[in-house]
Amino acid sequence: MGKFPITRVGADLLKAELHRLKTVDRPAVITAIAEARAHGDISENAEYDAAREKQGFIEGRILELEAKLANAQVIDPALLEDDGRVVFGTTVELMDTTSSGSVTYQIVGEDEADIKAGKISYSSPIAKALIGKFSGDVAEVRAPGGVKEYEIVDVRYE
């Protein structure tokens, strides 16, 4: 597995989830398993089965998060050279050249992407069309609905 980019905020969120899983969720499920065992026969104990299933999910997620954090290349956009170019981590204000509507996106890692929050993955078609361009440039985005053109109004390193 190669290094993958993630913003400082994204890495902090993954670390917080990992901490919660290890310090809150894991001990709680261990307690639930012990309580279910205390009820006697575990061969037909639904509480025990549910707790063991939850434990498997938690342990799997812990391993997944540890691997992601070990292979993450944390990028803080505030520390990048502000030359007006769209790069990973920047926040980009765009104007649709057809409808004159504007939209703002931050280009983030795949785990951080949330279109409702204005965060798009660096591997998305729109991010691929924007990366490397400068404020004032026009980017053509090839989408399933056809080609759209966006003018880059502003690039922020925050």
C-alpha positions in Angstrom: 0.0 0.0 0.0 1.5 3.3 -1.0 1.2 6.7 0.7 -2.0 8.5 0.2 -2.7 12.2 0.9 -4.9 13.4 3.7 -5.4 16.8 5.2 -4.3 17.6 8.8 -8.0 17.8 9.8 -8.7 14.4 8.2 -5.8 12.8 10.0 -7.0 14.3 13.3 -10.5 12.9 12.7 -9.1 9.4 12.0 -6.9 9.6 15.1 -9.8 10.7 17.3 -11.9 7.7 16.0 -9.0 5.3 16.6 -8.6 6.7 20.2 -12.4 6.3 20.8 -12.4 2.8 19.5 -9.5 1.8 21.7 -10.5 3.6 24.9 -14.3 3.5 24.9 -15.8 1.0 22.4 -13.3 -1.9 22.8 -13.6 -1.9 26.7 -17.4 -1.6 26.5 -17.7 -4.6 24.2 -15.3 -6.7 26.3 -17.6 -5.9 29.3 -20.6 -6.9 27.2 -19.0 -10.2 26.3 -18.2 -11.0 29.9 -21.7 -10.2 31.0 -23.2 -12.4 28.2 -20.9 -15.2 29.2 -22.1 -14.9 32.8 -25.6 -15.8 31.6 -24.5 -19.4 31.1 -24.6 -21.5 27.9 -23.0 -19.4 25.1 -24.1 -21.8 22.3 -27.5 -20.2 22.1 -26.8 -16.8 23.6 -27.9 -14.0 21.3 -26.3 -11.3 23.5 -22.9 -13.1 23.4 -23.1 -13.5 19.6 -24.0 -9.8 19.1 -21.2 -8.7 21.3 -18.7 -10.9 19.6 -19.8 -9.6 16.2 -19.5 -6.0 17.4 -16.0 -6.9 18.8 -15.0 -8.2 15.3 -16.2 -5.0 13.7 -14.3 -2.8 16.2 -11.1 -4.8 15.9 -11.3 -4.7 12.1 -11.9 -0.9 12.1 -8.9 -0.4 14.5 -6.6 -2.3 12.1 -8.0 -0.4 9.1 -7.4 3.0 10.8 -3.9 2.1 12.0 -3.0 1.0 8.5 -4.4 4.2 7.0 -2.6 6.4 9.5 0.7 4.5 8.9 0.4 5.1 5.2 -1.0 8.6 5.2 0.9 11.6 3.9 -0.5 14.4 6.0 -0.7 17.7 4.1 -1.5 21.0 5.8 -2.7 23.4 3.1 -1.9 26.4 5.3 1.8 25.5 5.1 1.9 25.3 1.3 3.3 28.0 -0.9 0.4 30.3 -1.9 1.0 30.8 -5.6 -2.6 30.7 -6.6 -2.4 27.2 -8.0 -5.0 24.5 -7.2 -3.4 21.6 -5.3 -4.4 19.0 -2.8 -5.9 20.6 0.3 -6.8 24.0 -1.3 -10.3 25.5 -1.2 -11.4 26.5 -4.6 -14.3 28.9 -5.5 -15.7 28.1 -8.9 -18.2 29.7 -11.2 -20.2 27.6 -13.7 -19.6 29.4 -17.0 -23.0 28.3 -18.3 -25.3 29.1 -15.4 -23.1 31.7 -13.6 -23.8 29.8 -10.4 -20.9 29.5 -7.9 -19.7 26.7 -5.7 -16.8 26.2 -3.3 -15.0 22.9 -2.8 -12.0 21.8 -0.8 -9.9 19.1 -2.4 -9.3 16.4 0.2 -8.4 12.7 0.6 -10.8 9.9 -0.3 -11.8 9.2 3.3 -12.6 12.9 3.9 -14.8 13.5 0.9 -18.3 14.8 1.7 -20.0 16.6 -1.2 -22.6 18.1 1.2 -19.8 19.6 3.3 -18.1 20.9 0.1 -15.2 18.4 0.3 -14.3 16.5 -2.9 -11.8 13.7 -3.3 -8.6 14.5 -5.2 -9.5 11.5 -7.5 -12.9 12.9 -8.5 -13.3 14.1 -12.1 -13.8 17.8 -11.0 -10.7 17.7 -8.7 -8.6 16.1 -11.5 -9.7 18.9 -13.9 -8.8 21.6 -11.3 -5.5 20.4 -9.9 -2.6 22.4 -11.4 -4.7 25.2 -12.7 -4.6 28.8 -11.4 -7.1 31.4 -10.3 -8.7 32.9 -13.5 -8.2 29.6 -15.5 -11.2 27.7 -16.9 -11.4 24.0 -16.2 -13.3 21.5 -18.3 -14.9 18.7 -16.3 -16.0 15.6 -18.1 -19.0 14.2 -16.2 -21.6 11.6 -17.1 -24.0 14.5 -18.0 -21.5 16.0 -20.4 -18.7 18.5 -20.3 -19.0 21.4 -17.9 -16.8 24.5 -17.7 -15.9 26.2 -14.5 -13.9 29.4 -14.0 -11.6 29.3 -11.0 -12.6 32.5 -9.1 -10.4 32.0 -6.0 -7.9 29.5 -4.5 -7.4 29.6 -0.7 -4.8 27.8 1.3 -6.5 27.3 4.6 
